[in-house]
Amino acid sequence: MIASIPINFFTGNRLFEISAIGKKRAAFVTVFISALIYLTGCAAIGPRHVPQDRFKYNEALAESTRHQMLLNLVRIRYLEEPVFLSVSSILTQYVYNVGASAGANLLLEDVTDNTSSVSAGANLGYEERPTITYIPIEGQEFSQRMLSSIPSETIFAAAQQGWSVDVLMRIGISRIGAVENMGFEAVPAPGVIDLSEQLKREVAKLKKFQRVIQLLIVLADREAFEVRIVEEKGAKTAFLLFAKNVPEDMQSQVIEFKQVLGLSSKINMFRITDRVTDLKADEISIQTRSLSAMMNFLAKGVQVPPEHLADGRAIDFRIPTAERGGKGLIPFRMISSETRPKDSFAAVRYLGLWFYIDNRDIESKRSLGLIIALFRVLAPSGGGAAPILTLPTG
């Protein structure tokens, strides 16, 4: 007798139905084996999740790191304290529930007015159960790292590894020799100083400092100087060392560089120190900013709506910006908008507004990347704090 055999496979909410024609017993065996083969194939689903899930979590962590830093820069602009959470661990469980069933209603004799049926079923249940642990980054160790000046050799090492020298110097260094960088780290109380006069002084500092940066870039490219670490009595000391044989076309720039920094033209090796007073002839003062000061500096590039400046929520530093018809002095710019931006590198919501970096703003993207990289190097741990939040997100 020829029988029509319906075969039903279930996986999740999907139903697959196949019609087959064959003899009764052979069809029953075929269907049952097919169900087993289907379930056996399900065992390979787990490994296939590893590549896609790993990259999805990686992308999520990178995005949340950018957003967290941006949010803290906005908070600083509004005179709030930054808060950091670190993702300590991500544990993911994959749970599969599999099963198979088979049944038959077979007639032993060929009867034209009766039919025989064979059925088989297979089901697969799948669950993902991620558990994410967050740790607050705080405590004495973290505070010391945030408030301590970054070693000058770290700045120069980062420059040698390809980071933009211009961005590094403008953000990370407050003084080289006799030349000061633009400040704005400290937030003065209203009425204490004239912000217009402060701005004039800061702009004058910046122009001179930018010339130093230009000379640094040119001389470093021609290998006219280097920062060398020398071990003395068990301690490491950094030196700024000028090459003895400088190309003739670079000699005038080396002379200008030394004059601007207030260095002796007769000495080629200068011990780097962070002191400002009582310097010896063979010493150069290089003062770097702390991570906290760098964040305060970049936070001045956050665009605050005029109404928030008018009602005193934030201080108007009167820094020239593109909106005010001038060139931005801060190598970082965050735009504020009432609507969600369409083409942003990263955006966060604060006080009912969207603050974001335009995806075409290369300088701001570099500055954000630099501050995140330095944060990871200088403040990688939470000082032994215990986890405060563990979320099973499944």
N, C-alpha and C positions, 0 to 999 in steps of 0.2 A: 504494500500500500504506500502510495506517495503522500507525504504529510507536509503541511506548511508549518515551519518552526519559527516562532517569534523569539528573538534573543534581545533582552533588555540589559543595557549597561548603565549604571548610575554613577556619576562622579560630581559631587557638589550638587548644584541645581540643574545639571545638564543630563539629558536623557538621550541615549543613542539607541536606535531600533534597527535591527537588521533582519531581513527575511531570508531564509535558506530553505532549500528543498533537498530532501534526502531520505534515506531509509530511517526507520524509527530508532533502532538501537544505535546505529552509527551516528545519527544526528545528535542523540543525547550525549554520547561520549565526546563528540566534536565540540559541542557547546560548552560542556563542563571544562574541557581542557582549555578552551579559549578564555574562559573566565579566569582560570588560574594563571595563564600567560599574562593577561592584563594586569592582575594584581602583582605579579612578579616584576613587571615593568615599572610599577609605582615605586619600587624600592630605590630606583635611581633618581627620584625627584629631589631628594635631600641635597646631594652634592651640587645639583644645578642651581640651588638657591645661593650658594656661597659667593660666587662672583658678583651677582647682581645686588645682593643684600650688603655685601662688604662695601661696594662703591656707593650705594645709596646712603649708608651710615657715614661714610667718609665725606660725602657731599654735604650731608646735613650738619656734621660737625664743623666743617669749614665755613658754611654759611652762618651758623649760630655764633661762631667765634667773631666773624666780622660784625654781626649785628650787636653782639654784646659790647665790643669796643666802641662802636658808634654810639650806642645808647649811653655809655658812660661819658663820652665826650660831650654829648648833649647835656647830660646831668651837670657836668662841671661848668658848662657855659651858663647854666641856670643856678650856679653856686650850690649844687648838691654834691654829696660825696659819692664816688664811684663804688660799685659793688660788683664782685666777680664770683661766678660759680664755675667750677671745673667739672667736666664729665669724667668721673673716676673709672667707671666700667660700664660696659654694655654686654649683657648676657642675653642670648636669644635661644629659645627652645622651639623646636619644630615637632609638632605632635601629629602623627598620622594614625587614623583609625581605618583599618581595611577589613573587608569581609567578602565572602563569596557564598552564593547559594545556587542550588540546581534542583530542578524538579521535573517529573515526567508523568504523563498520563498516556500509557501505551496500550493499544489494543492488540492482542495476539493474533487475531484473525482479520483478514481483509474483509471489511464490511463497508459497502459503499456509502451507507447513510450515517456512518460514524467517522469521527476523526480522532487522531492521536495528536498530542501536543508535547513539546519539550521546551523547557524554559531554564534560563540561567541568569543570575544577576551578580554584579560586582559593585561594591561601593567603596569610595575613598573619602575620608574626612580629613581635612588639613587645618591646623591652627598654628599661628606664630605667636609666641609669648615673650616679647623682649622685656627685660628689666634694666632700667637705666639708673645709675647711682650718681648723685651730684654731691660735690664737696665744696663748701665755701672757702675761698682763698682769702685768708686773713691771719691774724696773729702777729707776734713780734717779728719773726723772721721775714714774713711778707712785708710788713711795714718798713723794716730796715732796708730791704731791697728796693722798695718803691721810693724811699726818701734819700738813698745813697746815690752819689754821683756815679755815672757809668764810667768805668775805666777808659781812659783815652785810647789805649791800645785796642779796645773792643771796637771803637768807632773807626779807627784806621784799618783794622782787620776786615771789618764789614765793607769798607770802601774797596779794599783789595779783592774782595770776593765778588765784586760786581754791583754792589748797591750804588745808587746815584750819589756821587760825592756832594753835589749841591744840596740835595735833600738831607743827607746825613749831617752836614755841617750846620745848616740852618736850623735843624731841629735839635741836634744832639750837643752842640758846642756853644757855650756862652761867652768864652774868651779865648783868643790865641794871642799870646804876647801882650802887646799894648792895645790890641783891638778888641772891642766888645761887640757882641752880637745884640740884635734887638731882643728886648726882654719880654715884658707883658706876662711873666709868670705870676707875679704877685697881684692880688686884687686889692686895690686901695679902697678905703672907705670913702663914701661920697663926700666931696668937699675937702678932702685931705690935700689933694694935689690938683693942679690944673691939667686936665686930660689933654687939652690942646697943646700945651707946652711939653708934656710928656711925649706926645706923639711926634713932635718936631725933633726932640732929642733921639727918640728911638729910630726914626727914619734916617737921621744923620749917621747913627751907629750902623744901621743896616747897609747903607751905601758903601761905607768903608769896609765893612765885613764882606760884602759881596765881591769887592775887588780882591780881597785876600783869597776868597774861594776860587775866583778865576785864576789867580796865580798858582794856587794849589793844584788845580786840575791840570794846567799846562805843564807845570814842573813835574808833577807825578807822572804824567804821560811820557815825558822825556827822560824819566828816571833820574832827575836832578837831585832828589832827596828820598829818604826812606825813614821809617820808624823802626828802630832796632831795639830788641829786648836783650839786656845784658844782665847776667847774674853776678851780683857783688855781695860777698859775705853771706851767702845763702838767701839773699833777697833779690828779686828781679826788679830792674830799673829800666825805664823806657828812655830812649834818646832819639832826638831828631837829628839825623845825620845828612849833611849835604855832600854831594859827590865832589871829589877833588878836581876832576877834569870835566868841567861843565862845557858843553858845546858853546862856541863863540856867540852864536845867535841867541843863546839863552842866558848869557852872563848878565845882561842888563836887567832881565826879569828877576834873577836871583838877587841882585843888588837891591832892586825895588822891594822885593819880598822881605828882605832883612830890614830895610829901612822902615817899612810900614809896621813891622812887628816890633821894632825897637831892638834888634839884635846887632851884635858886633859883626862887622864885615870881615874881621880877621879870624873868626872862629867858625869851624864847620861842624862841630859836634856839640849839641846842646842837651843838657839833662832836662827831661820834662818833669815839671812840678805843678802842683795846683795852687801854690802860694802866689800872692800878688805883690807883696811887699818884701823888701830885703832880698831881692834876687841877685844872684851872682852873674858875672859876665857870661858864663857858660851855661846859664839856665834859661829856660823858656817856660812861661806859665801857660798851661792849657787847662782850662776849666770846662768840665762837661756838665750837662744837666742830669738831674735824676729822672727816673721814669715818670714820676709824678709831675715834675716841672715840664717835661716834654708833653705830657697829656694836657696840662694847663695851657701850654703854648698853642697846641693844635686846636684846643677848644675855642680859641678866639676866632677861628675860621668858621664857626657854626653861625649861619645866618639866622638872626632872631627877627621875628616880625616887628615892625615899628610899634604896634600897640603894646607889645610886651616890654619894649624899651621905655615907652611912655609911662606905663603904669609901674615901672620899677622892678619888674620880675628879673631883669638882667641888666648889666651895665653896658652902656654904649661907649666903647673904647674909641669910636670915631676912626677906626682903621680903614684906610682906603680900600675899596673893593670894586669889582667890575660894575656893580649896581650903582656905585657912587661916581663912576666915571674915571676911576683910577685903577692901577695895577695892584692886585692883591699882594700884601706883604707877607701873609701867612701862606706857606706852601700846602694849604689844605682848605677845602671849601665844602661845606654842607649846606644844601639848599632846603628851605622850608616851604611846604605847600599844604593847602587844605585838602587836596585830592591826592590819591595814591599815584606816584610817578610811574610812567609806562616803561621808560628805559633807564633803569638805575643799576648801579653796581651793587649797592646795598642800601636798604631803607629801613628806618625804625619809626614807630609811632610814639609820640610823646606830647602830652597836653593837648590832645585832639588834633595834632598836626603831624604831617609826614616830614621827616628829616632824612635827606638822602644825598648820596654822591652820584653825580651824573656819570654814566658809563663811558663817556668820552673824555672825562677829566683825568688824564694820565697822572698829573702831578699829585692830585689828592689820593689816587689809588696807590701810588708809590709810597706816599706818606703813611697811609693806613697800613700797608703791608710792612713797612719798617717798624712802626710802633708795636704791631702784633708780634713780629719776630723778636724784638728786644724784650717784650713782655714774657715770651716763652723762655728766653734765655735767663732773664734776671728774676723772674717770679714764677717758677714752674710748679711750686708746691703750695699747699695750703697750710703749711706750718704744723702738720700733724692733726688738723682738725678732723673730727669724726664726721661721717656722712650724716646729713640732715634730711635727705629726701631720697627715697628709693621708690620709683614708680613702675609698677607692672603695667605697661602701656597697651597690652593686648586686650 
